[in-house]
Amino acid sequence: MLSKVLQAKTAVYEDMKTHWSDWYPLSTRRRWCLPANGLQSIIPVKAQPLRDQGLHLRLATVLGLGNPRIVPMRVGMTLRPETRFCLLGLAAIFLLLRESSVGAELDHRTVARDNFQLHLTTQGNGTPLVLLSGGPGFDADYMLPLGTELNRQSQCIVLEQRGTGHSLPPTLTSETINVKAMVDDIEALRNSMKLKQITLLGHSWGGVLSMAYAARYPQRVHSLILVASGGLDMSFAPIFLDNVVNRASMNERKEIQEAELALGNAADPSSAWFKLFRLVVPLYFFDRTLGEQFMAGATKDGYHPEMAKLIQLDLQKHFDLRKQLAGFSAPVLIIQGHQDPMPEGVAIETKSCFKNAHLIFLNRCGHFPWLEQPKEFYQAVRTFLVGQSQPTPFSSPK
């Protein structure tokens, strides 16, 4: 079966480059997994372009207009704070990875930390680019396609943040899982790679972590790329979730609330979270059909709720980066979709905080710009990277 999957992948690659959103195999760096509906999902499904499906109807659906399934008014429902925060990045684990035909070999490395090893993956050659995934609490595999796309000009380093993937401390407590420790992990990575400076590309929560690192080690940052990033403090979190829930129908809102309430006494927390994810993930996308297709091949693995809860509790105590970043002068690129549930005001305020920032909004685009608008996204990132002077490359033994 694996050979059939790989053959199908090779046979349709050229079509995928043009119509990547029409196929949805689930891949990780560890294994290939068939979607729930079998091998047929590996083969592209020729969907009509959005413009041929009735743009006004589709746009009305997103806005909650002209579709009986969408109710724009807010219905009284309250989710627990930990759920609100976890939902900010939950779609990450379900994104089906898009591979390049010329994929660089993955190099797996470790960095020694207190009582455990921090794991990371590198691919490609060139100047180093550290990719930080969202969540918090999600494995980093979904960032690998970005490395595949950008490894021709950069050596892309995908960090498995502590508490996720293989980077697991012996115990998960507030002493081992907190923002300061995660910032120090990035600094340990930089030291192990013998870099004077690093460029960080952070998605969602990864953008917040990137800014936290820049606030503490501004001289070590060559540049920042913030993709659908959270804000300078946590005030965006409830607004983000309200925007997500507002896209759901009345029945879907009821199901979301029931699934959230079931988390409290679930015998199998992973399955309970997965049920909630299946309801919410499609709401992150401009093209909801695309989000639902992604969920066809989703699994419950790869999310670490205890890690997410500990980070959330730490952020609620004392997190505000405005003063610390006021003097930050390195180049910053901010990319966000116009239809991202993340409020546009978050990106605008973030830009205003930096002295040397450029903000790009992508239309018909939700929380994952490289998936819904790949051409525009990668063009913006590559142009930004080429325009910066090159940081010192690393060369360390494997």
C-alpha positions in Angstrom: 0.0 0.0 0.0 2.8 2.4 0.8 4.3 1.9 -2.7 0.9 2.8 -4.2 0.8 6.0 -2.2 4.2 7.0 -3.2 3.5 6.2 -6.8 0.4 8.3 -6.7 2.3 11.1 -5.1 4.9 11.1 -7.9 2.3 10.8 -10.7 0.3 13.8 -9.6 3.0 16.1 -8.4 2.9 18.5 -11.4 -0.9 18.8 -10.9 -0.5 19.4 -7.2 1.9 22.3 -7.8 -0.9 24.1 -9.7 -3.9 22.7 -7.8 -2.4 21.9 -4.5 -5.6 22.6 -2.6 -7.4 19.9 -4.5 -5.5 17.0 -2.9 -5.1 15.9 0.6 -2.9 13.0 1.5 -1.8 13.0 5.2 2.0 12.9 5.6 4.5 13.2 8.4 8.2 12.8 8.4 7.7 9.5 10.2 5.1 7.8 8.1 2.6 8.0 5.3 -1.0 7.6 6.4 -4.0 7.0 4.1 -7.0 9.2 4.7 -10.1 7.7 6.1 -11.7 7.3 2.6 -8.7 5.4 1.3 -6.3 5.8 -1.7 -8.8 7.8 -3.7 -7.9 10.8 -1.6 -4.4 10.7 -2.8 -5.5 11.5 -6.3 -6.4 15.1 -7.0 -10.1 15.9 -7.0 -10.7 18.5 -9.7 -12.7 21.1 -7.9 -13.9 24.2 -9.7 -12.0 27.3 -8.9 -13.6 29.6 -6.3 -14.4 32.2 -8.9 -16.4 29.5 -10.8 -18.5 28.5 -7.8 -20.2 31.8 -7.3 -17.8 34.2 -5.5 -20.6 36.2 -4.0 -22.3 33.2 -2.5 -19.0 31.8 -1.1 -18.1 35.2 0.3 -21.6 35.6 1.9 -21.1 32.2 3.5 -17.9 33.3 5.1 -19.4 36.6 6.3 -22.5 34.8 7.6 -24.8 36.3 5.0 -27.2 34.6 2.7 -26.7 31.1 4.1 -29.1 29.6 6.6 -26.3 27.5 8.1 -24.5 30.6 9.2 -25.9 32.8 12.0 -23.9 36.0 12.4 -25.4 36.9 15.8 -23.6 35.8 18.9 -25.2 33.0 20.9 -24.6 32.9 24.6 -22.0 30.2 25.1 -18.9 30.3 27.3 -15.9 28.1 26.8 -13.4 27.4 29.5 -10.3 29.7 29.4 -8.0 26.7 28.7 -10.1 25.7 25.7 -10.2 29.3 24.4 -6.4 29.4 24.3 -5.9 25.8 23.0 -8.2 26.5 20.1 -6.0 29.3 18.9 -3.7 26.8 17.2 -5.5 23.6 17.1 -5.8 23.4 13.3 -2.1 23.1 13.0 -2.0 19.3 13.8 -4.5 18.6 11.1 -2.9 20.4 8.2 -2.0 17.8 5.5 1.6 18.3 4.5 2.4 19.4 1.0 5.7 18.0 -0.3 8.1 19.4 -2.9 9.3 17.2 -5.8 12.9 18.1 -4.9 12.7 17.5 -1.1 16.0 17.9 0.8 17.0 15.2 3.1 15.9 15.7 6.7 18.7 15.9 9.3 17.6 15.2 12.9 19.6 16.7 15.7 19.3 17.3 19.4 20.3 20.0 21.9 21.0 19.0 25.5 18.8 20.7 28.0 18.2 20.0 31.7 17.4 16.3 32.0 16.1 15.9 28.4 17.0 16.5 24.7 15.5 19.2 22.6 14.8 17.8 19.1 15.0 19.6 15.8 15.0 18.9 12.1 17.0 20.7 9.5 16.7 20.6 5.7 18.3 22.4 2.9 21.4 24.7 2.7 22.0 28.4 3.1 21.4 30.8 5.9 19.5 29.4 8.9 15.8 30.0 9.4 14.2 28.7 12.6 10.5 27.7 12.1 8.3 27.8 15.2 5.0 26.0 15.2 1.7 27.1 16.7 -0.4 25.8 19.5 1.0 25.8 22.0 1.0 22.1 22.4 1.1 20.9 18.8 3.9 18.8 17.2 6.0 20.7 14.7 5.6 18.3 11.7 3.1 20.6 10.0 5.8 23.2 9.5 8.0 20.8 7.5 6.4 21.8 4.1 7.5 25.4 4.7 11.0 24.1 5.1 10.6 22.1 1.9 9.6 25.3 0.0 12.3 27.5 1.5 15.2 25.2 1.8 16.7 26.3 -1.6 17.8 29.5 0.0 17.8 28.7 3.7 18.7 25.9 6.0 15.4 25.5 7.6 15.4 24.4 11.3 12.1 23.0 12.6 12.2 23.0 16.4 10.1 20.6 18.4 9.2 22.8 21.3 9.6 21.4 24.8 6.6 19.4 25.8 5.8 18.4 22.2 7.1 15.8 19.8 10.3 14.1 21.1 11.3 17.1 23.3 9.8 15.8 26.5 11.1 16.8 29.9 10.8 14.0 32.5 7.9 15.9 34.2 5.6 18.6 33.0 5.2 21.2 35.7 5.2 25.0 35.8 9.0 24.7 36.5 9.7 22.8 33.2 7.0 24.3 31.0 6.9 28.1 30.8 7.6 30.9 28.3 11.1 31.7 29.8 12.2 28.1 29.5 11.0 28.0 25.8 12.8 31.2 25.0 15.9 29.8 26.6 15.5 26.7 24.4 15.8 28.9 21.3 18.9 30.5 22.7 20.4 27.1 23.4 19.6 26.1 19.8 21.4 29.3 18.6 24.4 28.5 20.7 24.6 24.9 19.6 24.5 26.0 16.0 27.2 28.6 16.7 25.2 31.5 15.2 25.7 35.1 15.9 22.1 35.8 15.0 19.0 33.9 13.9 15.9 34.6 11.7 12.7 33.3 13.2 9.5 32.4 11.3 6.7 31.8 13.8 3.1 30.7 13.0 0.3 31.7 15.4 1.6 30.8 18.9 5.0 30.4 17.3 4.9 34.1 16.3 4.2 35.0 20.0 7.2 32.9 21.0 9.3 34.5 18.4 8.5 38.0 19.7 9.2 36.8 23.3 12.6 35.7 22.2 13.2 39.0 20.4 12.2 40.9 23.5 14.7 39.0 25.7 17.6 38.6 23.1 17.1 41.5 20.7 20.8 41.5 19.6 20.5 37.8 18.7 17.7 38.3 16.2 18.5 39.0 12.6 14.9 39.3 11.5 11.4 38.1 12.3 8.6 36.7 10.1 5.3 36.6 12.0 2.6 34.5 10.2 -1.0 34.7 11.5 0.6 35.6 14.8 -0.9 36.2 18.2 -0.4 39.6 19.7 1.8 41.5 22.1 -0.3 40.4 25.0 -3.2 37.9 25.4 -6.1 40.3 25.0 -6.6 38.9 21.5 -7.5 35.4 22.7 -11.2 35.7 23.5 -11.8 37.8 20.3 -10.1 35.2 18.2 -12.4 32.4 19.6 -15.5 34.6 19.2 -14.6 35.1 15.6 -14.2 31.3 15.1 -17.5 30.5 16.8 -19.3 33.2 15.0 -18.7 31.3 11.7 -20.6 28.3 13.0 -24.2 27.5 12.6 -26.5 27.3 15.6 -26.3 23.5 15.6 -22.6 23.6 15.2 -22.2 25.9 18.2 -24.3 23.6 20.3 -22.0 20.7 19.3 -18.9 22.7 20.0 -20.2 23.6 23.5 -21.1 19.9 24.2 -17.7 18.7 23.0 -15.9 21.3 25.2 -17.9 20.3 28.3 -17.1 16.7 27.7 -13.4 17.4 28.1 -13.7 17.8 31.8 -14.5 14.1 32.6 -13.3 12.4 29.4 -11.8 8.9 29.9 -9.8 9.4 26.7 -8.7 13.1 26.6 -7.1 12.7 23.1 -10.3 11.4 21.6 -12.3 14.2 23.4 -10.0 16.9 22.0 -10.1 15.3 18.6 -13.9 15.5 18.6 -13.7 19.2 19.4 -11.1 19.7 16.7 -13.2 18.2 14.0 -15.9 20.7 14.7 -13.7 23.8 14.9 -10.8 23.3 12.4 -12.8 24.1 9.2 -13.8 27.4 10.7 -10.2 28.6 10.5 -10.3 28.6 6.7 -11.6 31.0 4.2 -12.6 28.0 2.1 -14.5 25.9 4.6 -14.8 23.0 2.1 -11.0 22.9 2.1 -10.9 22.7 5.9 -13.4 19.9 5.9 -11.3 18.0 3.3 -8.3 18.4 5.5 -10.2 16.8 8.4 -10.9 13.7 6.3 -7.4 12.4 7.0 -6.9 13.8 10.6 -5.9 11.7 13.6 -6.0 12.4 17.3 -2.2 12.2 17.8 0.2 15.1 18.0 -1.5 17.4 20.6 -0.2 17.8 24.1 -3.0 19.4 26.3 -1.0 19.5 29.5 1.8 21.4 27.9 -0.7 23.9 26.4 -2.4 24.4 29.8 0.8 25.2 31.6 1.9 27.7 29.0 -1.5 29.3 29.1 -1.4 29.7 32.9 2.1 31.3 32.6 0.9 33.7 29.9 -2.0 34.8 32.0 0.3 35.9 34.8 2.5 38.4 33.2 2.7 38.7 29.4 3.0 42.0 27.7 5.8 42.6 25.2 5.1 46.3 24.2 7.7 48.0 26.3 10.4 45.3 25.7 10.0 45.5 21.9 9.8 49.3 21.7 13.4 49.6 20.8 13.6 46.5 18.6 15.0 47.6 15.2 15.6 44.4 13.2 13.4 43.9 10.1 10.0 42.3 10.7 7.6 40.8 8.1 4.0 40.3 9.2 1.7 38.2 7.1 -2.0 37.6 7.8 -5.1 36.6 5.9 -8.0 39.0 5.7 -10.3 36.2 6.7 -8.2 35.0 9.5 -10.2 34.7 12.8 -7.2 36.5 14.3 -8.4 40.2 14.5 -6.7 42.3 11.9 -6.1 44.9 14.6 -3.6 42.5 16.2 -1.4 42.6 13.1 -1.8 46.3 12.8 -0.8 46.9 16.4 2.1 44.6 16.2 3.4 46.5 13.2 3.1 49.8 15.0 5.2 48.4 17.8 8.2 47.7 15.6 10.5 50.3 14.0 11.1 48.4 10.9 8.1 46.3 10.1 6.2 45.5 6.9 2.6 44.2 7.0 1.0 42.1 4.2 -2.6 41.1 4.2 -3.7 38.2 1.9 -7.3 38.0 0.6 -9.3 34.9 0.5 -7.1 33.6 3.2 -7.6 32.3 6.8 -5.2 31.3 9.5 -2.8 29.3 7.3 -1.6 31.6 4.5 0.8 29.2 3.0 -2.0 26.7 2.4 -4.8 29.0 1.1 -2.6 31.5 -0.8 0.8 29.7 -1.3 2.0 31.7 -4.3 1.6 35.1 -2.6 2.8 33.8 0.7 6.1 32.3 -0.5 6.8 35.2 -2.8 6.5 37.6 0.2 8.7 35.4 2.4 11.4 34.9 -0.2 11.4 38.6 -1.2 11.9 39.5 2.5 14.6 36.9 3.1 16.5 37.9 -0.1 16.3 41.6 0.9 18.1 41.1 4.2 21.8 40.9 4.7 22.9 37.3 5.4 23.4 36.3 9.0 26.4 34.1 9.9 25.7 30.5 8.7 26.3 27.6 11.0 28.4 24.5 10.5 28.1 22.0 13.3 28.8 18.3 13.4 25.8 15.9 13.0 
